[in-house]
Amino acid sequence: MQTSSRLYQCSRCHAQVIICSGCDHGQRYCAGGCGHHARSESLHRARKKYQATRSGRFNNAARQHRFRQRQQQKVTHQGSTPKRLHDLLKTRLTEIKKTQKPSLPDSTCQCHFCGAVCKPFLRHNFMRSSPFKRAFRRSESV
């Protein structure tokens, strides 16, 4: 059964993405992991911004002090493992076996998230507008 779908561009890699209405929850990123990368970049920027503040520097100094005290309490070290000169190397598969999806005609559109067949007419915006978007919109009379 063909479902309604939306076409959008990934905010990170700029790839065109088709998403069916069942999977559409307001995504901005593709299914290839761009959301996870964008989230980790955002957290990195937030940590860097926090470290630049006075309280961030003091908390980092206190954490480093606690770490150095823990390291001073460790008095034993494990020895290195003995070298094995005659180990056999494990062989690896050079080809990755992938399961192939059933081929569809080129004219059909598929959801990039679940693989469902979508209608050929694609939306470029959301089906419903958010009630929060209307609440924060400026009044046009001002």
C-alpha positions, 0 to 999 in steps of 0.5 A: 500500500502506498503512503503519503510521503515527504521529501526533504534535504538532510541538514548535515550531508544535504542528501535528499531523503524520502520519508513516509508519514508513518516514520515522519516525526519531524526529522531533519537528518537522514537515516545514515547516522547524521543525527548521531553525528550532529548530536555529538558535535552539539555536545562537543560545542556545549562542553567547549563553551562550558570549559571557557567559563569560570565555573567550568575551569574550576570544576575541571581543575577539581576533577583533575586534582581528584584524578591525580590523587587516585593515581598516586594511590595506585602502587602496583602495576601489571606486567606485560604479557609474554610475546608469542612468536608463533601465533596464527593470524585469523583469516577475514572475509574480504567480501561483506555479504549483504541481503538484497532487498527485492528490486522495485521498478525505478519509478517507485519511491521508498521511505529511507527509514522503513523501506515502505513504498510511497506515492510518487507525489511528495510533500515538501512540508509537514502535514500538520503545523505545530501548535507551538509554532503558532503560539510563538509567531509574531502578530502581523498587526504590530 
